[in-house]
Amino acid sequence: MGQKGCLLIHGFTGGAYEVNPLARYLREHTDWIVSVPVLPGHGRKLNLRETTAAEWISFAEEELKRLWLYCDEVFVIGFSMGGLIAAYLAIHYPVSKLVLLSTAALYVNTKQIAKDINMLFKDVWSKKLNENEWFGHYKYKLIHTPVRAMREFRKIAKATVPLLSQVTIPTFIAQGEMDGIVPPRAARFVYDRIGTYEKKLYLSKTSKHLICYGADSEALFGEIAFFLSQTEHPDEG
């Protein structure tokens, strides 16, 4: 058995923290080399004014190639925009298996955002605003995300979504049904378009967009580890 590697790619305006809980789980439960790079301009402090979609994809490609220096087999996991980049890598490189988390094939779940905003106003009324994790997280992103960067993100979506039928490797698709950023129907949208018959759809009833922090994340991580560890993949709906 050769060395296995796993590349985890975070989302737009995000950073390694978005997928770190899953990375930790994989490191604890496997002997794989787990890589969690931070895309140019991303991380805890955003600097997205000069970075481009081409740079993000190129950076992910280089990280994938670097893993192959040490590994005989590589899996790719992508979160949100990272899911689109992961799919791109799976189409263009000999990746063994693909995991797509909250993949941004469809963008903005307005109903859930309305619920989150309503909760935000309730917190304002009860003077718990500083305790509202959602507010702090998205306030920073809104301030530090230029319109130009949004256009770069959309370039990736526009280029990658039509190619999903070219994904021919085993694929695990997970989505939170409470996601306020990517509509939950995006998971079925991706599932229906992925070209492989070896695919699994996992829906979390309680998770929001940051699915690696959901209440059922341990169960999700176990499912992902099992999926990636399997040597054969029965067709699943």
N, C-alpha and C positions, 0 to 999 in steps of 0.2 A: 504493500500500500504506500503510495507516494504522499508527499506533503500536500495538504489542502489549504487553500487561502480563501479569505472572504473580504470583499471590498464593500464598505457601507458608504453610501452617498447621501448627504443631507439635502434639505430643501432650499428653495429660494428665500433669501434674506435670513437663512438659518445658520446652523453650525453643527459641529460634531455632537453637541449636547442633545440634539434632536434624536439621535440614534444611539447614543452612548449606553443607555440601559440595555439595549439588545446586544451591543458589542461586548459589554461586561458579561452578559449571560453566556454568550458563545465562547468567550475566553475561559469561563469557569467550567463549562460543560464539554468542551472539545479541546483537541490539541492543534487546532487550526491557527494559522497566522491571520489575525484580524486587523484590517487597516481601515482607519476612519479619518481620511484627509479632510481638510477644510478648503472649499473652493475659493478661488481668488475673489477678494472683496468681501467675503463672508466672515462669519464668526461672531463672537460676543460684541465686537465693535465693527459696524458695517462701514465699508468704503466702496460703494457700488458705482460711483460716478464714472469711472474709467474702464471698468471691466465689461466683457462682452460674452455673449452666448458661446461663441467659438472658443474663447479662452476657458470657459467652464468645462466644455466638452473635452478640449485638448488636455486639460489638467487631469480629468478623470481617466482619459486614455493612458496618460503617462503613469498614473498610479496603478492602473491595471497591469500595464507592462512590467512595472517594478515588482509587483507581486509574483509574476511569472518567473522572475529571476530565482525565486526561492520555492515556488510551488509547482506541482505537476497538474493540479486541478484548481480552478478558481470559481467561486460563486460570487454573484453580485446582488446586493440589496440596495434598493433606492427608496427614499422617502420623499413624497410630494414631487417637486421638480426633479429631485434626485431619482425618482422612479422613471421619469422620462429619459434621463441620461442613462440610467441602468439599462433600460430597454434598448436604447441606441447601441450601447456596448454589446449587448447580447446579440444584436443583429449583425454587427460588424466584426466581432471577435469570437474565438472559440470558448466562450463562457459555458460552464457545465449546467448551472441552474440559476434561476432568476427569482428574486423576491421583490414584489412591488407593494409598498406601504403608502396608503393615502395618496396614490399617484394622481398628479394634477393634470389628468387628461381632460377633465371638465373643471371649471374654476368658479369658485364663490357660491356657497350655499346661503342664499339670502335669508331663508327662513330661520336657519340656525343662528346666523349672525344677529338677526332681529331679537331672538331669544336671549343671546348673550348680552346685547346692548340693554335690553330690558332688565336683566340681572344687574348690569353695571349701574343703571340708574337707581335701582333698589339699594345698592351698596352706597351710592352717593348719599341717598336719603338717610341711610342709617350710619353714615360717617365711617364706613369700612373700606373706603376707596383704596387706600394704600395697601390693604390686604388682598385686593383683587388682582390675582396673578395675571388674568387675561388682559386687564387694562394696561398694566405696566409693560407686558410683553409686546402688545400690538401698538401701543403709543410710541414706543421707541422705533419700531419698524416703520410706522407711518411717517415719522419725522425724517428718518434716515434712508428712505427708499425713493430715489429719483424716478421720475416718469420714464426716463430713458432706460433704466434697469428693468422696469416692467416690460418694456418693448422687447428687450433682450430675452427675458423669460418666455414671452409669447412666441418668439422665434423658435425656441426649442420645442414648445408644444405644437406649433404649426408644422414643423418639420418631422416630428417624431410620431405623432398620433396616426397619421396615414400609413406608417410603416409597421404598425403593431402586428399586422398579419404575417410579417416576416420573422417574428419571434417563433422559433421552432424547438426551443428547449423547455424542459419542465419549469413551470412557473407557478408561484404562490402569490395570490393577490389578497391583501388584507385592507379593510376599511372600517373606520368607526362610524356608526350610524348617527352619532351626535356631532359629526364633523361640521364646523362652521365655516370652513375655508373651501374644501373640495366637497361637492355634493355627494352623499352616499351612493347615488346611482352611478357615480363614476366607476365604482368597482365592477359593476355588471357591464358597463360600457367597455371597460378594458378587457374583462373576461371574454366577452363576446367577440372581440376583435383580435385577441392574441391568437397567433396561428397554430400553436401546439394543441394537441389533444390532451397532453399531460399537464393539466392545470387544476389548481384548487382555489376555491373562493372562501375566504374567512371574513365574517362580519362580526364586529364587536358592538353589542347593543349599548354599551356605556361609554365608549371612547370618543373623544373629540379628535381634532386634527392631529395633535401630538400623540399618536397611537402608542408610542413606546412608553408613555406615561399613564396609560389607561389603567383603570382598576383591575382589568383582567390581563394585564400585560404579561404576567408570568405564564399564563396559559397560552397566550399568543406566541411567546418566545419558545415554549416547548414544542408547539406545532411547527414553527419554523425550523428549529433544530432537527426535529424528526424528519421533516420534508427534505432538508438538505442532506441528511445522513442516509436516506434510503438509497439502495442500489437499484431498485426497480420502482416504477411509478404507475400504479393503477390509475386509469382514467377516473376523474372525480368531477362532480358538478358542484 
